[in-house]
Amino acid sequence: MQSTPNLDQFIPEELTRIAYQGFQESKKAFGFLHKQISDRLTNTIVPEQATKSKPLSPEVFEKLQVRLKSLEEKDWQDAQNGVYPSSLLFDNPWSDFFRYYPELCLDMVKIWDRLQKKEFQKFDNAIDRTGYPDYYLQNFHYQTDGYLSDMSANLYDLQVEILFNGAADAMRRRILAPLKQGLQAFASLPPQQIKVLDIACGTGRTLRMIRGTLPQVALFGTDLSPAYLRKANQVLSEIPGELPQLLQTNAESLPYQDNYFHGLTSVFLFHELPASARQAVINEAFRVLQPGGVLAICDSIQATDSPDFQEMMNNFPSIFHEPYYRHYTTDSLEERLRQAGFINLQVENHFVSKYWTAYKPVV
Ligand SMILES: C[S@@+](CC[C@H](N)C(=O)[O-])C[C@H]1O[C@@H](n2cnc3c(N)ncnc32)[C@H](O)[C@@H]1O
């Protein structure tokens, strides 16, 4: 089986660092240009919307920049230390970005229209909405058709990178070290027998990172959105290694046997769930994980982590239509993990994300 090449074999360390900084800056420049375009369009076409969005204070902006730099430094260090190959640092769907950018701008017109009519659960009539939990049928991020159309799936990665100032993948990669570390418990097994599931895998960005890091493990991904899974299938078939098994299912009831997986990950899911669903997903994660197995979660920072960013957290749910976010920011996932039976909890913050690592006890 081919593995992802490690650029460090060919390129000196300092050059990789400079290249990585340049790469991150190019993603930020993309986001900056978009902000200029989007602000001008908003000011001209819907000035009443423009006045609603408050800019960050210079102090908060400065603190965010410091945290972003620190995240990028950790990302680069992890690659240098061999947690993942340096080539992962440069993985970005540029062709999709350029291909779908005009669509993203055109979509803004539809978003303004829905914003003015306060329509936050609007779907095209052709979209089959049966079988989904009510909480899911939302235009999260004001996204046209929520998570239920191919166009939404095509725009998603671009929108998320713009939202996070080019740091979305760097934030996702923070789960790789704890996952890899946790899987050490199963080092005696042939790697092909180690099973890792990414819960709510979306368009497959995290699976792509895990594949680059652990080229031989058996990978699985689940999500409720058929459109996002189609996109994930396309994105993951572009890289070396066996294609992950992707399954459309609610994370609250996973169709796997007890104790099936050695490692579980989940990125940016919990803030989009109501409280009871958060607990149900954690309980399911516990059930399908092997004793000794590891769960690594990445999601938004919470109120107690960063009082400096409280105003930003308060504004986020209304700017991006995130109906469960406010409750999420005060919810204790640590409590929920312990309640499910997880032990050895570790919690970290990086940039605007929070990470929980937890283990299922060995009986
Ligand atoms: C913000 S996106 C995150 C996607 C991906 N993990 C990432 O890193 O970009 C949230 C994802 O969770 C999925 N999702 C939301 N509720 C779900 C549920 N109850 N069961 C399974 N997937 C769910 C959505 O379809 C969407 O793909």
The ligand as an SDF file (V2000), in Angstrom:
LIG
                    3D

 27 29  0  0  0  0  0  0  0  0999 V2000
  -20.1210   21.1890   11.3400 C   0  0  0  0  0  0  0  0  0  0  0  0
  -20.2090   19.7330   10.4200 S   0  0  0  0  0  0  0  0  0  0  0  0
  -18.6680   18.9120   10.7970 C   0  0  0  0  0  0  0  0  0  0  0  0
  -18.2620   17.9590    9.7080 C   0  0  0  0  0  0  0  0  0  0  0  0
  -16.8480   17.4070    9.8140 C   0  0  0  0  0  0  0  0  0  0  0  0
  -16.6800   16.5850   10.9760 N   0  0  0  0  0  0  0  0  0  0  0  0
  -15.8120   18.4970    9.7730 C   0  0  0  0  0  0  0  0  0  0  0  0
  -14.8020   18.3790   10.4500 O   0  0  0  0  0  0  0  0  0  0  0  0
  -15.9720   19.4390    9.0050 O   0  0  0  0  0  0  0  0  0  0  0  0
  -21.3560   18.7800   11.3260 C   0  0  0  0  0  0  0  0  0  0  0  0
  -21.6090   17.4410   10.6730 C   0  0  0  0  0  0  0  0  0  0  0  0
  -22.3570   16.6570   11.5830 O   0  0  0  0  0  0  0  0  0  0  0  0
  -23.3480   15.9520   10.8720 C   0  0  0  0  0  0  0  0  0  0  0  0
  -24.3990   15.6350   11.8550 N   0  0  0  0  0  0  0  0  0  0  0  0
  -25.1420   16.4980   12.5750 C   0  0  0  0  0  0  0  0  0  0  0  0
  -25.9590   15.8300   13.4040 N   0  0  0  0  0  0  0  0  0  0  0  0
  -25.7040   14.5100   13.2090 C   0  0  0  0  0  0  0  0  0  0  0  0
  -26.2010   13.3020   13.7940 C   0  0  0  0  0  0  0  0  0  0  0  0
  -27.1420   13.3180   14.7320 N   0  0  0  0  0  0  0  0  0  0  0  0
  -25.7080   12.1360   13.3470 N   0  0  0  0  0  0  0  0  0  0  0  0
  -24.7510   12.0920   12.3950 C   0  0  0  0  0  0  0  0  0  0  0  0
  -24.2330   13.1920   11.8080 N   0  0  0  0  0  0  0  0  0  0  0  0
  -24.7090   14.3810   12.2180 C   0  0  0  0  0  0  0  0  0  0  0  0
  -23.7490   16.8990    9.7530 C   0  0  0  0  0  0  0  0  0  0  0  0
  -24.3770   16.2170    8.6860 O   0  0  0  0  0  0  0  0  0  0  0  0
  -22.4100   17.5120    9.3730 C   0  0  0  0  0  0  0  0  0  0  0  0
  -21.7600   16.7580    8.3850 O   0  0  0  0  0  0  0  0  0  0  0  0
  1  2  1  0
  2  3  1  0
  2 10  1  0
  3  4  1  0
  4  5  1  0
  5  6  1  0
  5  7  1  0
  7  8  2  0
  7  9  1  0
 10 11  1  0
 11 12  1  0
 11 26  1  0
 12 13  1  0
 13 14  1  0
 13 24  1  0
 14 15  1  0
 14 23  1  0
 15 16  2  0
 16 17  1  0
 17 18  1  0
 17 23  2  0
 18 19  1  0
 18 20  2  0
 20 21  1  0
 21 22  2  0
 22 23  1  0
 24 25  1  0
 24 26  1  0
 26 27  1  0
M  CHG  2   2   1   9  -1
M  END
$$$$
